[in-house]
């Protein structure tokens, strides 16, 4: 019995059994959902009174029928997207202001 456990552990450690490319292999945000998120983000950036929460950004489009339920990512995914996009947006704006000088 002990030998079987050791044999099993050795099999899992073999390079031929390793699985590559699994990180980040989950569901991606669709292009249509990406465009809506970008539009809502930029609207909120221009007019601070029109800021949307993470929960309401894409739910409105689902209610209107423009997006399907399967196209809407999880709230954590939307929140992470907002953080990444805002950092990229700030960097672009900083580069543009430096180029104008």
C-alpha positions as a Markdown table, in Angstrom:
| # | Residue | x | y | z |
|---|---|---|---|---|
| 1 | Unk | 0.0 | 0.0 | 0.0 |
| 2 | Unk | 2.8 | 2.4 | 0.9 |
| 3 | Unk | 4.6 | 1.6 | -2.4 |
| 4 | Unk | 1.5 | 2.5 | -4.4 |
| 5 | Unk | 1.3 | 5.9 | -2.7 |
| 6 | Unk | 4.9 | 6.6 | -3.5 |
| 7 | Unk | 4.5 | 5.4 | -7.1 |
| 8 | Unk | 1.5 | 7.7 | -7.4 |
| 9 | Unk | 3.4 | 10.7 | -6.0 |
| 10 | Unk | 6.3 | 10.0 | -8.5 |
| 11 | Unk | 3.8 | 9.9 | -11.4 |
| 12 | Unk | 2.5 | 13.4 | -10.5 |
| 13 | Unk | 6.1 | 14.7 | -10.3 |
| 14 | Unk | 7.0 | 13.6 | -13.8 |
| 15 | Unk | 7.5 | 16.4 | -16.4 |
| 16 | Unk | 5.3 | 14.6 | -18.9 |
| 17 | Unk | 2.3 | 14.9 | -16.4 |
| 18 | Unk | 2.7 | 18.7 | -15.9 |
| 19 | Unk | 0.1 | 20.9 | -17.4 |
| 20 | Unk | 1.2 | 24.2 | -18.9 |
| 21 | Unk | -0.9 | 27.3 | -19.9 |
| 22 | Unk | -3.6 | 26.8 | -17.3 |
| 23 | Unk | -3.1 | 30.2 | -15.6 |
| 24 | Unk | -5.7 | 32.7 | -16.8 |
| 25 | Unk | -7.5 | 30.1 | -18.9 |
| 26 | Unk | -10.9 | 31.1 | -17.5 |
| 27 | Unk | -13.7 | 32.9 | -19.1 |
| 28 | Unk | -12.8 | 36.2 | -20.8 |
| 29 | Unk | -14.8 | 39.4 | -21.2 |
| 30 | Unk | -16.4 | 39.5 | -24.6 |
| 31 | Unk | -15.6 | 42.3 | -27.0 |
| 32 | Unk | -19.1 | 43.7 | -26.8 |
| 33 | Unk | -19.1 | 43.8 | -22.9 |
| 34 | Unk | -15.6 | 45.3 | -23.1 |
| 35 | Unk | -16.9 | 48.2 | -25.3 |
| 36 | Unk | -19.8 | 48.8 | -22.9 |
| 37 | Unk | -17.5 | 48.8 | -19.9 |
| 38 | Unk | -15.1 | 51.2 | -21.6 |
| 39 | Unk | -18.0 | 53.5 | -22.6 |
| 40 | Unk | -19.4 | 53.6 | -19.0 |
| 41 | Unk | -15.9 | 54.2 | -17.6 |
| 42 | Unk | -15.2 | 57.2 | -19.9 |
| 43 | Unk | -18.7 | 58.7 | -19.3 |
| 44 | Unk | -17.9 | 58.6 | -15.5 |
| 45 | Unk | -14.5 | 60.1 | -16.2 |
| 46 | Unk | -16.0 | 63.1 | -18.1 |
| 47 | Unk | -19.0 | 63.7 | -15.8 |
| 48 | Unk | -18.5 | 62.6 | -12.2 |
| 49 | Unk | -22.3 | 62.6 | -11.6 |
| 50 | Unk | -22.7 | 59.8 | -14.2 |
| 51 | Unk | -20.4 | 57.3 | -12.5 |
| 52 | Unk | -21.7 | 53.7 | -12.4 |
| 53 | Unk | -21.1 | 51.1 | -9.8 |
| 54 | Unk | -19.6 | 47.7 | -10.7 |
| 55 | Unk | -23.0 | 46.0 | -10.3 |
| 56 | Unk | -24.9 | 48.4 | -12.5 |
| 57 | Unk | -22.5 | 48.8 | -15.4 |
| 58 | Unk | -23.6 | 45.7 | -17.4 |
| 59 | Unk | -26.9 | 44.9 | -15.7 |
| 60 | Unk | -28.6 | 47.7 | -17.5 |
| 61 | Unk | -27.5 | 46.3 | -20.9 |
| 62 | Unk | -28.8 | 42.9 | -19.9 |
| 63 | Unk | -32.2 | 44.4 | -18.9 |
| 64 | Unk | -32.4 | 46.3 | -22.2 |
| 65 | Unk | -31.5 | 43.1 | -24.1 |
| 66 | Unk | -28.3 | 44.4 | -25.7 |
| 67 | Unk | -26.2 | 41.8 | -23.9 |
| 68 | Unk | -26.9 | 38.2 | -23.0 |
| 69 | Unk | -26.7 | 36.8 | -19.5 |
| 70 | Unk | -23.7 | 34.6 | -20.6 |
| 71 | Unk | -21.8 | 37.6 | -21.8 |
| 72 | Unk | -21.8 | 39.3 | -18.3 |
| 73 | Unk | -18.7 | 38.5 | -16.3 |
| 74 | Unk | -18.6 | 38.1 | -12.5 |
| 75 | Unk | -18.5 | 41.3 | -10.4 |
| 76 | Unk | -14.9 | 40.6 | -9.3 |
| 77 | Unk | -13.9 | 40.4 | -13.0 |
| 78 | Unk | -15.5 | 43.7 | -13.7 |
| 79 | Unk | -13.9 | 45.3 | -10.7 |
| 80 | Unk | -10.5 | 44.0 | -11.7 |
| 81 | Unk | -11.0 | 45.3 | -15.3 |
| 82 | Unk | -11.9 | 48.8 | -13.9 |
| 83 | Unk | -8.7 | 48.8 | -11.8 |
| 84 | Unk | -6.5 | 47.8 | -14.8 |
| 85 | Unk | -8.2 | 50.1 | -17.2 |
| 86 | Unk | -8.1 | 53.1 | -14.9 |
| 87 | Unk | -4.3 | 52.6 | -14.4 |
| 88 | Unk | -3.8 | 52.4 | -18.2 |
| 89 | Unk | -6.0 | 55.4 | -18.8 |
| 90 | Unk | -4.1 | 57.5 | -16.2 |
| 91 | Unk | -0.8 | 56.5 | -17.9 |
| 92 | Unk | -2.1 | 57.5 | -21.3 |
| 93 | Unk | -3.3 | 60.9 | -20.1 |
| 94 | Unk | 0.1 | 61.5 | -18.4 |
| 95 | Unk | 1.9 | 60.7 | -21.6 |
| 96 | Unk | -0.4 | 62.9 | -23.6 |
| 97 | Unk | 0.2 | 65.8 | -21.2 |
| 98 | Unk | 4.0 | 65.3 | -21.3 |
| 99 | Unk | 3.9 | 65.3 | -25.1 |
| 100 | Unk | 1.9 | 68.6 | -25.2 |
| 101 | Unk | 4.7 | 70.4 | -23.3 |
